[in-house]
Amino acid sequence: MRKIAALATLLMTIAAGPALAAPVDGQVTKIDDAQGKITLKHGPITNLEMDGMTMVFAVADPAALKTVKVGDKVKFEADRVNGRLTVTKIEKSK
């Protein structure tokens, strides 16, 4: 019985996976269409254990760069994708 409980606990831990990306407030300071990158001034990114700062991110979907412009206030999600800090979702703040 103990082995089953230990196995169940292990499986739940694995299923939980990494911390889920939470929406972060930010502001677009630069867009690099050619490189598929965006520079954002942002608040803390909890799933990446990162304080607020201004930094460059890769963008998972380069088409997303067409939906924002420099100066826009945005809500975005970021994660580590193939070792790179990447914006996985972005939209203008309402």
N, C-alpha and C positions, 0 to 999 in steps of 0.2 A: 504494500500500500504506500509506503514511503517513497518507493521508486516512482510510482505513478504520480504522486504529488510533486516530486522534484522535477519529473519530466514535464508535467503541465506548467509549472512555474517557468521552466526554461523556454518552452514553446511560446508562452505569453510574452516573455521578454524579447524573444526574437521577432515575434509578430509585431510588437510595438514599434520596432525599428528606430531610426533616428528621430530627433525632435522635428515636428512638423513646422514648416515655415509659417510665420504669422505676418499679417499685413503690417507694413512699416510706413510711416509718413516720411516724405522726402520732397526735394525740389531738384529739378533737372538743371544742371549747370553746364553740361556739354553733351553733344551727341556726335558720335563718329560712325556714320553709316558704313563707310568702307571697311572698318574693322569689326562692325557689329558690337560696338561698345557704347556705354552710357556712363556719364559721371553724375553722381547723385550726392547731394548734401542730405544726410539722413539721420534719423534718431537711432536708438539702440536696436540691434537685430538680435533678438534673444536666441533663436535657434542656431545662430553662428557665434554666440557669446561675444558680440562685438558692440562696443560703445558707439555713440553717435559720432559721425565724422563726414568728411567729403572724400569720396573715392570712386574709382573706375570699376565698373562691372562688365562682364560679358553679358550678352543677352541671348536667352535660349531661342527666341523667335525674332530674328532681325526685323520682321514686318512690324513688330511692336514699336520700333523706333519711329515709325511714321505716325503713330497715334499721339505722340507728345512732342513738345518743343521746349527749347531752353527757356527757363523761367517758370514753367508749369509746376504747380504743386501736385504731387502724385501719391498714390498708395501703391506699394509694390511688395513682392515677396522675393526673397533671395535664398539661395542654397549653394552648396558646394557641388558642382557637376563636373565630373572627370577632373577633380583637383582645382577647378577654377571657380571663383566666386561669380555666380551667375544670377541675373534677374530672371526669374521663372514666370513672373506675372507682373504687369504694370498697367495702371489706369490713372487718368486724371482724377484728382480729388474733387468731390462735389461740394 
